Amino acid sequence: MAKQIFVLSSRRLLLLNHRGGGPGHLGEQLAGSAQQQQQLRVVSSWNKLCQQLGVGSAGRRFKSAAPPLGVETLDPCQLEDLPIEVINRKKDKLDLTFEDHSAAFKSKTTWEVLRALMVFQVCGIHVVVDNNEKLMKFGQTVLGKKLFGLLMKQTFYGQFVAGEDTVRIAPVIDRMRSFGVKSILDYSVEEDITQEEAEEREMDSCVSHASIEEEEANIAGMSAKGDKEFAEEIQRYQPHKEFGDRRVGVTGARTFFYQGEATCERNTDIFLKCIETVATTTHTTGFAAIKLTALGRPQLLLQLSEVIARARQYHQEVTGVKGPVIEGNTDPGTFEQGLKEAGVEVEKPAVQNWLDNMTYDKQGLINMFDWGGLLDINVLLQDMFKVPNLQTGRMEPLISALTDEEEEQFKNMLRRMHTVFQRAKELDIRVMVDAEQTYFQPAISRLTLEMMKKYNTEKAIVFNTYQCYLKEAHRNLVDDLEQANRQDFFFGAKLVRGAYMEQA
């Protein structure tokens, strides 16, 4: 039976929230009289403060702004005409040394600090951790279920869990908010299944049922055999039995196993309830968190990750530029010339239509495909990811074969994502899309970025997660931030250490 509880994270997170444009200029229409000149001076001071604080006159933070500065850094003459609430606002100093213990624990009682010390000391004993289920069963036998449950609530449960339902978590949220700590409501589900059952479910959900007559070793005229690095990357996106049980080595994150479309619908309903709970208990200041593997079949994420790798390799074959497409800033005309040199007849209507639908701006290519087309549930994956074969010139799919049922499952996954983010936007709640294993992550990040483009038009509603233990984390963050700048949408990011080291 699945255990259903709300988990509340009190960790402080570094969040990026950017939008294109510059600070507002409120004083452009003021001129003439001495009184108007005084108003203009006040507004000019306000605009200058907005620039230094990295916000617009309407209170927004802009993507091109410098790091925020405190009021105390301004000259005295700049403070004269500023609103009193700006001058008198209180702001804790940012301690980047993480050694200010009084600030770190000021929201905790003495009992909570002692409990935390005890709990973490016990969690550091490997024998206890490895045999926790046996010890809990022994404790229930000796103390009885009622007394054992009370003991757990006062110790381990009380340390890590805010409460069993929306009523019991409200006081914890209010207390945290009083100390300036906002809340993230997450749904934790752990099924009591064996490792063998987990591996069987995972392998079944990650292998396509499409019949492939021959090995796809040469897709779109590209061969993985000649490039060892590319071949290893493609291999990463093939189902591996050793990672069949995705719970192994992961203690700080939830794991969802695909059990059919009906289960995904139930997960969607649970995420919607989490969003509604955030709206009512945190007064829209908190966050909700979701996992994409809870909303659809993992195999589809594997195949999308493979498409991203193949698209990057295809761009390299045509242009000679290695790395993500957006970093190449390739001119569409240069790309077309590269296809000609490869022998592709670019005059064909199908090829021209594909070239016209690539995503680019004045700086060059952003993506080889219009990934926004993914949001159209009427578009088939096989039709969307077609490119000219570099040897034959025919339009061929970069994605491996899919059955009609698998295409339908992907549409269902997108529909569920839309449902979650649309509800979040209606309630003005921010949603963090959790990071997962690296073989899923390229697809998760791409889908999340496209959802940002659709739902982050006025403020950041959708947030992507970046795992900083990965070497490419900084590069991915910079590339995604650049896309947000170039396509003019708010960018939301959560930076974490990462929980999938053993499954990378």
N, C-alpha and C positions, 0 to 999 in steps of 0.2 A: 504494500500500500504506500502511495506517495505521501510524504510528509510536507504539509503546506504551511509555511510561516512567512511572515514579513521580516526581512533583515534590513536593519538600518545602519548605514555607514556614517560615521562621524568624522571620517578623515577629511582634512582640508585638501582640495584639489586645485591644481593650476588649470585655469580654463582660459581659452582664447576665444574672443568674440569680436569679430571684425566686420566692417562693412565699407564699401567704397565711398569716396567722397571726402570733402574737407569740412572744417568747422563752419557752422552757419554764420552769416554776416547779417546781423539784425539791424545794423545802423545805416544801411545804404540809402534809405529814404529820408533820413534825418539831416536837415541842414537849415541855415538861415538864422533864426533868432538866437539870442544868448541862451535861452532855456533849451532850445533844440541842440545847441552846441554842447551844453552840459549833459544832455541825454546821450548825445553821441559819444562823449568822453566815457560815460558810465558803460555804455554798450561796448565800446572798443576795449575797455578793460576786461569786461566779461568775456568777449571773444578771445582776447589774448590768454586769459585764464583757461578757457576751453581748449585752446591749442596746446597749452602746457600740460593740462591734465589729460589730454588725449580723448576729449569728448566733444560732441557738437553742442550747439546752443540748446538743443532739445534734450541733452543729456545722453546722447549716444556715444559709444566708443568707436573710433574709425580705424580702418585697417592700416592706414598710412601714418598714424599718429605715433609720436615718440612715447616712451614709457611714462606713466603717470608721475606727476610731481605733487608733493604736498603743498598746502598753502604756506607753510612756514618757509618754503624756499623762495617765495616771491619778495620783491623789494617792498619796503613800507609804503611807498607812494602808490604801488599797485593795489594795496589793500583798502585804500580810502573809500572807494566807491563800490566795493563788491557787496553783494547781498550778505546780511549778517549771518544767515544760516550756513553760508559757505565758509565764512571766517571762523565761526565757532564750532564747526563740525569736529567731532572726535574721531581719530583714526589711529588704530594700534600700529606701532612700528613693526615693520616686517623683519623678522629675525631669521636670516638665512643660515645661521649657524646651528639652529635647532637645539640650542643649549639653554634657552630661557625656560626652565622647568616650571616656574610659577605661572607663566603665561600658558604653557602647554596643559597644565592640570588645574587651572583656575575654575573650570566648570565641574570638577569632580569633588565629591566629598571624601573625607579621610577613609571611610569604609570602602568606597569605590577604588581608591588608589591601592589600598591593601589587597582588595580582592583581585585587582588586575595583576599585582605582583605575584600573588599566589597562583592564579590561573596560568600565567605565562611561564612560571617556574615549572609547574606540572607539565605543561605542553612541551617543555624542553627535555622531558624524560622520554627517550625513545621507546623504552619497554612499555610505558603507559600508553603512549600514542598507538603503537603497533597492536596492542591488545585491548583497545578501548571498548570494543563491543563485548568482549568476554567480561571485562571489569564492570560494565554497566549492567549486564545480566546478573552478575554476582551481587552487585549492590541492590538491585531490585529484589533478589531472593532474600537477602539479609534484612533490609530495611522495610521492604514492602513498597509497592508502586507509589502510594501516596506520599510517604515520607521521602522516598528517593526523588520523586518529582519535585518536591519542595526544596530539597537540597540542591538539585540541579538548577532550579530557577534562581536561587540565591547566589550561585557560583558561576558555572560555565555558561548557562543559558542567559543569566543576567548580564554577563560580560559582553556577549556577542550578539544578542537578539533584543530588539526594542520591545517586542510584545507579540502576542498571538494573533491579534486582530487590530482593526483600525481604531477602536476605542482605547485599547491599552497602550498603543504607541503614541497617542496624542500628547500625554504629559512629558514624555521623553523628548519629543520634537520641540515642544514649547520651551523646555529647559535649555536645550541646545541652542535654540534661536536667541534666547536671552543673553547668551554669551557670544553671539555672532557666528555660530556654526550652523550652516544649512544642512538639509537632510537629503539623502538619496534613498528612495524606497525601491527595494529589489524583491523579486519573488524567488524564493529558494525551494527547489524541488530535488529530492534525492530518492531514487527508487531502490528498493531492496532487491536487487537482482544479482546473479552471480557474474563472474568475469566471463565465463563461457557464453552466457546468454547475451551479455553486453556486446561481445565480439561478433556474435551471430547477427544481432540486430544492426550493428554498425556496418558490417560488410555487405549485408543485404541492401542497406539504404544508400551505400556509396558506389555500387556497381550498376551501370546502366543495363537495362534489359533489351536494348536495341541490338539487333543482329548485325555483326560486322563481318562481312565476307572475307576481308583481307586486312592485314595489319596496317594501321594508318601510320606508317613510318615516314611518309613524304606528303605532308599536308601543304597545299597551295604552292607546291614546288620547292618547299624547304625541307631539308633533312636534318634531323636532330643528331645524326651520327657524327657529322663533321665537327660539331661544336660541343665539346665535353661539358662546359658550364651550362649550356642550354639544355643538353640532354639530361643532366642531373636535376635541373629545375623542373623539367616536364615530368620526370620520374616522381618528384615530390607530390605531384597532384594525382597520382595513381593510388588506389586503395591499398593500404598496408595493414596486414593483420596484426602486426606488433602494436599498432596504435588503435586496434579495434575497440578496446575498452578505454575511452577517452578520460575516464576518471583517474587512471593510474598516474601518480605523480602530481595530481592537481588537487590541492586541498583548499585553495582560496577562491574557487569559482564553481559555479553550478554547471552541471552537465546534462544536456537534453539528448535523449536518444529518439530517433524517428520511429514512431509506431503507427503511422498512417495520418491521413489528412484530418480525420476527426480529432485526433490528439492535438494537432497544430491549431485547429479552431478553438479548442479549449484553452490552449496556451494564450491565444490572442485575447480571449475574454478575460483571462487573468491579468494580462498586461494592461488591458483597458481599465480594469478595476484598480490596479496600482496607480495609473495616471489620475483617475478620479479621486483616489485617496490622497495623493499628493496635493491636488487642488484644494481639498477640504481641510486637510490637517496642517499644511504648511503655508496656506494663503498664497499659493502659486510661487513661493520662493524656493521650493525644493526641486528635486530631480526624480525622474523614474529611469530605470535601466532595463534593457531588453537584450535578448540574444537571438540572432537570426536563425541559429540552428533549431530554435524552438518553433519557428514559423514555417519551416519547409524541409524538404528532403536534402540532406547534406551533399549528396552526389551532384546536385545542380551547382552548389558553391564550388566544388572541386572543378567541375567543367568550366565554369566561368573564370576561375583562377588560371586554368590552363589557357583559355582564350587570351587573357591579358598577357601572359608570357609569350604566346605565339605572335600576338600583334606587335609586341615590342621587337621580337626577332625579325618579323616581316619588315618593319620600318628600318631596321638596321641593314637588312639585305638590299633594300631599295636605295637608301640614302648613304649607307656607310657610317651612320651616326649611332653609336652604342648608348644604351640607357633608355630611360623613360621617354616617350614620344614628346611630352611637353617640354623637356629640357633641350630637345634638339632645335626648337623654334624653326622648324623646316618650312620654307615657303611652299605653298601648294603647287606652284609652277615647277619648282625644283623637284618635288616628289613625282609629279607627272613625267618630268623628263627622265627620272630614274627608271620609271616603268617602261618608257620607250626604249631605253638602252638595254633593258632586260628582255626586250622582244615582245612586250605586251602591246596590242593594238588598242591604244587609248581612245581611238575614235568610236569604238563600239558603244552603242547607247547604254548598255549595262555598266560598262566601265566608267563612262562619263557620269552616269547617275550616282555611282558609288563615290567618285571623286567630289562631286558637288555636295554630297551629304556628309563629308568629313567635317569635324569640328575644328575651326581655326578662327584666328582674328588677325589683326595687323602684324602681330609679332610672329605668327606662324601657326603650325599645327598644335592643337591642344590634345586631341584624340583622333585616331584613325576612323573611329566609328562615332555616330551620334548616339552616345550612351543614354541620352534622354529618351531614346526610342524604347529602352527597357521598361520605362514607366507606362508605355502603351501595352495593355494586356492583350491587345489583338495582334501584336507582332510576334511571329515565331522566331525563336532563337536561331534556328538553322538559316532563316532568311536574312536576319539582321547582320550576322557576322560573316558575310561572304566577302572575299577578296579575289582579285585576278590571280590565277595560278601563274607563277613566274616562268614556268616552262611551256604551258599550253595556252595561256591567256584566258582560259575559261574561268568564270566566276565560281568559286568553290567555298564551302563553309570552313572556317577555322575551328569551329567547335566540333567535337566528336559527336557521333550519331545519337539522336534522341528519339524515343518512341512518342506517339501522340499523347499517351498518358503522362509521360515525363514533361512534355511541353505544357500540358494542362496543370501539372503540379507546380511548375515554375510560375504560371499565371496566378495560381492560388497564393503562392508565397508573396508575390508583388502586391496582390490585393490586400493581404493581411498587413503588410508593411504600410500601405496607404491608409488602411483603417486606423492603425495605431497612431501614425503621425498626424493624420487629419484631426483625430480626437484631441491629441496633445495641443495642436494649434488652436482649436476651438476653446480649450480650457487655459491656454497660455502657460503650458507646462513644458519644460525642457526634458528631452529624452536622450539618454546616453546609449549608444549601441556598443555593447561590450565587445572587446577583442576576443578572438578565439585562436585555435591552432593555426600555425603559419600556412598550412595547406588550404585553409578556408579564408584566411585573412585578406588576400588581394581582392577576392570577390566581395567580401563583406565591406571593405573600405570603398570599393567602387560603387556599390549599391547605396551605401550611406551617403557618399558625396553627391550622387544624383538626387537623393531625397533632400539633401541640403539645398540643392539648386531649386527644388520645387517648393519646399516649405520654409526655407530661411530667407524669405524675401523682405520681411520687415524686421525680424530679429532672429537670433539663433534659437531654433526649436530642436533641431536634430544635431547631435554631437557625435563625432567619431572618436574612437579610442586608439591611442598610440602606445605601443609597448616599448619602453625605452631600453630594455635589455637587448633588443634587436639592433644590429649594426645599421640597418637601413631606416631606422625610425626617424632620425633627423631629416634624412633625404625625403622620405615620404611626406613628412609634415610640411616641409618647405614647398614641395611640388603641389600638394593639395591646397596650401595657402595661396600659392600663385594662381591656381585655377579659380579659386574664390575671387581673387582680385580681378582676374581677366574676364570672368563671367558675371561679376557683380552680384554676389550673394553673401549673406552673413556666414562666417566660418566658425564652427564650434568644435572644440577639441578637448579631450580629457587625456592627460598624461599619466601613465601608470608604469610601475616597474615591469609588470607582466607576470603571469601565473602559469605559463606553459613551457617552461625551460626544458623539461624532459621530453616534450612532444614537438619541439621546434623542427 
